Amino acid sequence: MPLAKRIIPCLDVDNGRVVKGVQFVDIRDAGDPVEVARRYDKEGADELTFLDITASSDNRDTIIHVVEHVADEVFIPLTVGGGIRSVADVRIMLNAGADKVAINTAAVFNPELVRETAHKVGSQCIVVAIDARQVSREGEVLKWEIFTHGGRKSTGLDAIAWAQKMVDYGAGEILLTSMDRDGTKTGFDIPLTRAIADAVSVPVIASGGVGNLDHLAAGVLEGGADAVLAASIFHFGEYSVQQAKQKMAEYGIEVRL
Amino acid sequence: MHSVIAIVDYGMGNLRSVAKALEHVAQPGQQVVVTSDAAVINAAERIVFPGQGAARDCMLQLETLGLTDILKQTAAEKPFLGICMGMQVLLTHTEENQGVDCLNLFSGEVRIFTAEKNRVAMQGLKIPHMGWNNVAQTQPHPLWQGISDNSRFYFVHSYYADPEQAEIVAGKTRYGIEFVSVIAQGNVFATQFHPEKSAHDGLQLLSNFTQWDGSSQAHLT
């Protein structure tokens, strides 16, 4: 298929600044979202995802300005997530220049929000972010559930059934994060990724656990993901997006080079 | 005196990205205006007709705002760029929303990828068709200048244009089936993909549009 598998760098933004250290050699200010976004664009990123982790609700407007500034200069698709709780929140982000908005926890507590926003702005703008953890024990049939609060709180919702429900409600894409793998650098949860990718009709972005470029390829080849998202391997200058694409191309994966 | 590039605003989707991308490539003296005012559209030098969302709502909004006639008129007179839904509604009719009549500038139907006749070809493929796909340039055109054949552009859609006349096809893309991703005739050029989200090649296309005289003759350089 000529449609390219996408590589999506993810940036955590706190109070309008990129956090978790982005280290590029030729960048003056690694905390400036516009500069970081420009750099990833230059390296050939297919999309960018901004995750707002601002704790104080007083400072939530800062992410809006971030999106505006990035969208004024970087002409690739932008997704914004974190703290999206209402149709109004979605509209604000889209008007600021986001192409897609990721809804996470709010969808768990109010699934109708997904239906309502998809109806108002179109499914193509709505990404439902799913944080899943394996709950089956060794030897049992694999089973994953949806977790909230950074993977600490179980909801008892089956991950596959939930993903299907969100697509029925109008999600245009699923951003799937394995909370077991997140931050471990041991690779995506491949069985989870494969289970969700096979269960839904919309594109699935694999996330959580990327430690090297082979992991990205495995997400596509073994996990069946349509896109792969990673943060730290790009931030800390270990690999460039271009290197990631070259590696994926070596595996025979269609990428935009 | 400014020459205006009017982006038609009919309440369907956010036009900020389209405006910013055009501003990024605009020629000296050109002004980018987002408008739903028929008089402004009529006075503009160039028209950009974007759009996303549901076809029925699009057509309803165009009628409510009284823009259908001015769009047909300007599409016959000025450099005119349709994007995504702004390409689809140029055809006669769409299968979307249980069937909606469109502007009928070009004879043809807008079809859904998941139609029964596409079932085998589309097996295992995700809908929407979302991401970067190749566009084969099927005829030379000034708007292709500086863009390699089969370059990738960013798509997001579940329906595709199926025009009757083969001679208006300017680009084709394969996603399970082969579909028409660009149409061109006279001063109209319309893309299923989003040039404003397609990085360098998308900006090149928009830049070409800002300099286009509206003829379909490719300048041999």
Chai-1 contact restraints between the chains, C-beta under 6 A:
chainA,res_idxA,chainB,res_idxB,connection_type,confidence,min_distance_angstrom,max_distance_angstrom,comment,restraint_id
A,P2,B,N133,contact,1.0,0.0,6.0,A-B,restraint_1
A,P2,B,N134,contact,1.0,0.0,6.0,A-B,restraint_2
A,P2,B,R174,contact,1.0,0.0,6.0,A-B,restraint_3
A,L3,B,G131,contact,1.0,0.0,6.0,A-B,restraint_4
A,L3,B,N133,contact,1.0,0.0,6.0,A-B,restraint_5
A,L3,B,Y175,contact,1.0,0.0,6.0,A-B,restraint_6
A,A4,B,G131,contact,1.0,0.0,6.0,A-B,restraint_7
A,A4,B,W132,contact,1.0,0.0,6.0,A-B,restraint_8
A,R6,B,G131,contact,1.0,0.0,6.0,A-B,restraint_9
A,D46,B,W132,contact,1.0,0.0,6.0,A-B,restraint_10
A,D72,B,K20,contact,1.0,0.0,6.0,A-B,restraint_11
A,F75,B,A21,contact,1.0,0.0,6.0,A-B,restraint_12
A,F75,B,A199,contact,1.0,0.0,6.0,A-B,restraint_13
A,I76,B,A199,contact,1.0,0.0,6.0,A-B,restraint_14
A,P77,B,K197,contact,1.0,0.0,6.0,A-B,restraint_15
A,L94,B,N14,contact,1.0,0.0,6.0,A-B,restraint_16
A,N95,B,N14,contact,1.0,0.0,6.0,A-B,restraint_17
A,G97,B,R16,contact,1.0,0.0,6.0,A-B,restraint_18
A,G97,B,S17,contact,1.0,0.0,6.0,A-B,restraint_19
A,G122,B,Q52,contact,1.0,0.0,6.0,A-B,restraint_20
A,G122,B,G53,contact,1.0,0.0,6.0,A-B,restraint_21
A,Q124,B,P128,contact,1.0,0.0,6.0,A-B,restraint_22
A,Q124,B,V156,contact,1.0,0.0,6.0,A-B,restraint_23
A,S201,B,I127,contact,1.0,0.0,6.0,A-B,restraint_24
A,V202,B,K126,contact,1.0,0.0,6.0,A-B,restraint_25
A,P203,B,K126,contact,1.0,0.0,6.0,A-B,restraint_26
A,P203,B,M130,contact,1.0,0.0,6.0,A-B,restraint_27
A,D226,B,K126,contact,1.0,0.0,6.0,A-B,restraint_28
A,R256,B,W132,contact,1.0,0.0,6.0,A-B,restraint_29
A,R256,B,R152,contact,1.0,0.0,6.0,A-B,restraint_30
